[in-house]
C-alpha cells in the first residue's frame, strides 16, 4: 500500500512539474500579444527608436507615445489622420497625414511644420535631420532639404504608398501597379508588379535585396535584378512589412489581424491575438516588435505571456480646429468602393473618437481566381483600405463626408465605372485569423485564465492526492496497531 501511494504521489508530482515547465516555456517564447492601449480609434503607423521609446499615429491627430512602460495619448490640434511616422532619433522625427501635412517632432512636442500638398501623403522616410522623402497621392514625391519640403519630378501619376531609402543615392518607392527606383539624381520607373497589384509597403535590406507587400496577399522579392512574386499564402491584403537589418527574419501584417513571419528563408502564417486590420508593424529584434491597427489595436511581440486588462484612459480633450483646416483638406473618394475591409462607422464627439469612413480600393486589379487584367496605365485611385478617419470642421458626428460610402467586407461594387474592374474582397487561401471581431480583445485573456486555472487545479489536485495518501498511511498504521 505504501509503495502504491508513493508511486501515485511521484506520478502526480511529475505531471504537475511538466505542466508548470510547459507553461513557463510558453511564457518565455516570443509571441504576439495584445497590449491594452488607450482607445483612440484606428492607428495607422508606428516607429520605434528603441525598446524604451516610440510613437504610433492614428485618426483625428492622435499620437501614442511609448516610454518603456506604457503607451500614453497625445492629441495634436489637427483633424487629419497620421498615416506614417519616421523618427530620426529620440528627439527628432517626422510624420505625414492624409491632408498633406508634414509634422515635425522637436523640442519634446509635435507641430505642423508645413503642408507641402493638400493631397494624401502616404509615407515618409528620413535619412537624417536634414534629408528626407515623402510620397503620396497622384504620384507626388517631396524631398526635404535645406529646411523645407519641395516637390521633385515624378515619372508617374499612380498613387504612391511606400518608400524606403537605402542611402542618399539609392531608394525605392512602391504604389498602385508601380515600382520606382532612385539612382541619386532622379526617380525612374523600374518595374510593374508581376500581377499588377497595388503594393502598400517596401522594405529594403540593401540596394540589391528587398521585399514589398500589397493587395491580395502580394509578396514580392527583389534579388538585385528583378522583382518576383512570392505568394500563395493568403488572399488578404498585406499592408505593412518590417525586416531585421540582416534580412534573416521579418513580419508582414494586414487584414483581419493577419500576421506573416519570414524565417529560415520562407514566409508562413503566424499566430495573431486579434481580428482587427493591422496597418503598421516595426521590429527591433528577433524577440521584440510592435504592430498597430484598427480600433486601437496594439500588439507587442514579446516574451512573458499576455498582458492584464487596461485601465480606463482619460478621454480626448476638446479644442478649436485651426482655421486653415477646411473640408477640402481631407481628400474623399468619388467612386463606389470595391475591395474594402469592413468599415463600421464610429460615432465621434469632442470627448470621443472621430468617425471612420471607407476609401475605395484601386482599379485594375483582378479578383482571386480570375485571369490577370491588362495593366492600367495610371492607377490614381486611393489604394489604402484605410478610412479617412476625420471629420470636416463643423461636420456633425457620424455623418459621412460627401462622396464616401461605407461597404461591408464581402460586398462587391455592383456597377463599376466605365473602364473599371469589379473586385471582390479577397478570401484567405490558408489558415488565417477568422471569427467575430468582438472576440479580439478577450481571446488572449481567456486563454491565459484557462491555462492558469488548469495549472492551479493540477496543483490543488496534487496536494489533495498527497494529503489523502498521507491520511491513508496513518489510518493503516493505526489499524495494524
N, C-alpha and C positions, 0 to 999 in steps of 0.2 A: 504494500500500500504506500509506504514512504517513497519507494522508487517511482511509483506511478505519479505521485504528487510532485516529486522533483522534476520528472520529465515534463509534466504539464506546465510547471512553473517556468522551466527553461524555454519550452516552446513558445509560450506566450511572451516571455521577455525578448526572445529573438524576433518574433513578429513585430512587436512594438518598436524595437530598435531599428528594424528595417524600414518601417513606415516613417519613423522620425528622420532617418537618414535620407530617404527618398524625398521627403518634404523639404529638408534642408538643401539637398542638391538642386531641387527645382527652384528654390528661392535664390540660389546663388547663380543660376544660369540666366544670362541676359535675355530679356523678353520685353515686348512692347506692353506697357501698362497705361491705363487711362489715368491721367493726372487730374485731380479735382480743381480745375482752373476757374476763375471768375466767369460767370455767364455774360459775355459781352456780345454774343451773336457770332456770326461767321468770322473765322480767322483765315487769311489767305496767304500769309508769308511769315517766315521765321528765319532768323540768323543769329548764331551764337558766336561770341568772341572767345569763349572758353567755357569750362564747366560751371563757372560762377557768375556769368553774365550773358544775357541775350535778350532779344526783342522779338515780339510777334505782333503783326499788324492785321487789322481787320476792318469791319464795316463801321461807318459813321465816325471815322477818326479815332478808333480805339487802338491803343497800344498796350501790350502786356510786357512787363519787364521782369526778367529772371535775375535774382540776386544770389543764387546759390542755395536758397532755402525755400522760396516760394515765388509765385507769379503775382504781381500787383498791377492794377489797372491805372493807366494814364489816358485821359481823354483830350485829344487835340481839338482845337476850335475850328474844325473843318467838318463838312458833311460827307466827304468822299470816302471811298474805300482804299485802304492802304494795301496794295497788291504785291509789292516787292520791297525788300529791305536788303541792304548790303552794308555791313559795318566795316570800316577801315581798321578800327581798334575799339577799345572800350570807351573812348571819349570822342570818337568821330565816326559818323556814318551818314548814309543817305537812304531815303525811301521815296517811292513814287506812287501816284494814285491814279484812279480811273478818271479823274478830272484833269489829268495832265500836270499836277503839281509835283514839284521836287522838294521834299522835306529834308532838312539838314539837322543832324544831332550834333550839337556842340555846346560846351559850357553847361552840360548836365540837363539840357532840355531840347525838345524837338520844335522846330519852327519851319514855316513855309518860306523857303529861300527864294523860289521863283516859280513861275508857271510857264515853261517853255512852249506849251501847247494846251489847247482846250480839249484835245482828244485823249483817248485812253493811253496811258503808259503802262506797259506790261511787265517790264523787268529792268533792273539796274545792276551794274557791275562796276565796282570801284577798284582801280589798280593802286591807288594811293590817295592821300588827302587832296591832291590837285589834278587827278586824272581819273576820268570815269566815263561810262557809256550808259545810255538808256535807249530802249526800243519800245515800239508800240503800234497803235492803230495806223492803218494806211501806209505801212512800210516806213514810218518815221524813225529816224536814228538821230540821237543827240550825243554830242561829245562835251564832257566837262573839262575845261582847260582855261587857265587864266582867270579863274574865279567865277565863270558863268557857263551856263548850258547853251550850246549853239548847235543848230541843225547842220547835218552833213548830208552829202548826196547819197541817196539810197537807190539801189538798182531795181526796186520792186515797190508795188503798191499793196502787196499782200500784207495781211495782219502779221506782225512780228511778236512773238510771245516769250522767247527766252534768249539770253545772251550769256556767254562765258568767254572771258578773255584769258588766254594763256599767259600773255605778257603784252607789253605796249605795242608790239609789232605783229601779234598773231591773235586772232579771235574768231569766234563762231556765233552765228545767230540762227535760230530756227523759228518757223512760223507756219502759217497755213499753206501747205504744199510748197515749201521753200526752205532751202538751206543756204545761208550766206557765209562767206569767209572774208576775213580782213587780213591783208598782206602787209600792213604797215603804212600804206598810203591811201587805200580806198577799199570799199566793200564791193564784193562781186558775188553774183550768183554762182554757187559751187555745184549744187545738185538739186534735183527734185526728188522728194522721198519716193522710194520704190513703188508704194501703193497709193501715192498722192494723199497721204494722211495730213491732218492738221497736227503738227508737232507742238508740244506745250513746254518742254524744258530740255536743256542740253547741259551736259557735264563733261568737261574735257579733263583727261588725265595728263595729256601733253598735246602738242600740236599734231601728233601723229596717232593719237588714240583718244576715243571719247564715246559717249553714249547719248542718245536722245530718246525721249518717250513722248507719246501723244495719244490721240484718239484711237478707239477700237483696239486697245491693247498694243499699240505700236511700240516696238523697241528696236532702235537702230544702233548699229555699232560701226565706228569709224576705225579702220585699220591702218591709216596712213595714206591710203589711195582712194578708197571709196566707202560710202555709207551703205551698209547692207542690213536687211531686215532680219531680226532675231525675234521670233514671236511664237504664237500659238498657245500661250499660257492663258489668255483671257480675252474677252471682247469688251471689257470695261475700259473706260477712258483712264489713262495714266496722266497725272497732272504735275508731278514733280519728281525729281531724282537727285540723289546725293551719293557720291562715291568717296571712299577713303583716298588720300593722296596717291597711294601706290596702285590703286585700281583693283586691289585684291578682294574687296568687299564693297557692297553698295546696297541701297534701298530705293525703291520707287513706290509712290503711293498714288491713290486715285479714288474712283467712285466706290461708294458703299463700304468705305473702310479698307479697301483692298491694299495690301502691302506685299510687294515682291522683294525678295532678297537675292543678291548676287553673291555667290560663294562657290569656291572650287571651280571657277570657270563657267558657271551656268546660273540661270535665273530660276527661282522657284517661288511658290506661294508661301508666305509666312503667316503665322497666327496673328490675328488682329483682335483687339478688345472692343472695337467699335464698328458700327454700321454707317457712321457719318462719312460723307465725302471728305477726303483728305486732300488739301491743296498745297501744302508745303512740307518739306522734310529737310533736315540737316543732321549729319552725323559727325561726331567729334572723334570717335574711335570705334573699334570693333565691339565695344560694350557700352557705348554712350551715344544717344541721339535723341532728337525730338521731331514730332510731326504735329501739324495743326490742321483744322478743317472746320466743317460746318457745325453750327450750334455750339460754339466754344469748345470743340473737341481739341484736347491737348494730350498727346501721347508721349511717354518717355520710354526710350529703350534703355533698360537698366536691370541690375541685379537687385534682389531683395523683395520680390513679390509685389502685390497690389497695394495701392495707396488707400488710406481711410477716406471716408466722405469729406467733402469740403464744407467749411463754414459759410454762412450766408454773407455774400460780399456787400460792400457799400454800393448803392445804385449810382448811375451816371448823373453828375450834376447838370443843371440846365445852363445854357449860355446863348448869347445872341450871335447868330451866324455872321460872318464877315460880309459887309455889303458888296464885296467883289464877287461873291459866290452867287450865281444865279442858276435858274433851272437849266440853262443851256450848257452849264459846265459839266453836267452828267450826260454822257452820250447814251442815247437809248436806241434800241433796235427798231427797225422799220418793217421787219418781216416776221411772219409767224414762225416761232421756234420749231425746230425739228428735233434733233438729237439733244435731249436735255437730261440732266439729273433731276430728281424730284425736287420741287421747289415750293414748299408750302409758304404761305405768307405769314410773316411775323409782325405783330402789332407793335408800333413804336409810340412812346410818349417821352417827354423830356427826362423822365427818370428810368426809362427802359431802353430797349434796343430798337434801331430803325427797321423798316420793312425790308424784307428780302424779296427781290423780284428777279425774274429769269431773263437771260440774254440768249440769243439764238446760236445754234451750232453752225459750223462752216458749211458752205455748199461744196459740191464737187467731190464728196467722199462717198464710198459705196457702203451699203448696208451689209452686215455679215452674211456671207454665203452668196452674195451677188458678184457678178463679174466687175472687175475694176473699171471705173468710168474713165472717159477721156479726161486728161488733166485740164483743169480750168486755168486759163492764162493768168487770172488775178483773183485770189480769194481775199476779199476785203471785208467780209462779214466777220463779226466777233466770234472767234473760236473758243472763247472762255465759257465753260459751263458754270460760270460764277454769276450770282445775282449782282446787280449794280449796287445793292445794299445802301442806298442813300435816299433821303427824302429831299426834294427840292425845297428851298426856303419857302415857308408859307403853305406847303402842301399838307393836307390832312393826313394823319396817321392811317396806314392801311390802304391808301389809295395808290394804285399803280401809276407810274409815270406814263404819260401819253405814248402810245405805240408799243407798250410792253404787254406781254401776255404770259400768264403762268400756266404751265402744262405739266401733267403728271409724267412720271418716268417712262411708262410704257406707251405713251401716246405718240402717234406719228403725224407729221404735218399732212393734213388731208388734201390740201390744194396748194402744192408748191408753186412758187412764182415761175414764170417762163424762164427756162434755162436752168432751173434748179433741179436737184435730185432729191426725192423724198427719202429721208434717212430715219430708220428706226433706232431706238436705243439699243446699244449692243448688249448681248447676254453673255455672261461668263461661260467659257468652254472648259474650265477646270474649276476645282474646288475654290470658291471664293466666299467671303462672308455673306450670309443671307439671313433674312428674318426681319422681325419688326424693329424699326429704328428706336423705338422706345425702350428696347432692352439693352441698348449700348451702354448706358450709364451704370446698370446694375449687374450685368453679366459677370464682370470681373470680381465684384464684391461678393456675389452669391457663391462663385466658385471658391473664393478664399475662405468664406464662412463654412462651406461644406467640408473643405479639407481640414480646417481647424477643428470643426466638430467631430469629424471622423477620428482624428488623432486623439482628441480628448476622450471619446468613447472607448477607444482601444486602451488608453492609459487607465481609465477607470475600470474597464473590464479586467485588465491585467492585475490591478490592485485587488479587485474583488476575488479573482481566482486564487491569488496568493493568500489572501485572508481566509478564504474558505478552506484552502489546503492546510493552512496552519491550524485552524479550528478543528478540522477533521483529525489532524495528527494528535492534538491534545485530547480529543474525545476518545480516540483509540487507546491512548496511554492510560487514561482513567479507567476505561472499560477493562483493560487487561489487569489492572490492579484490583 
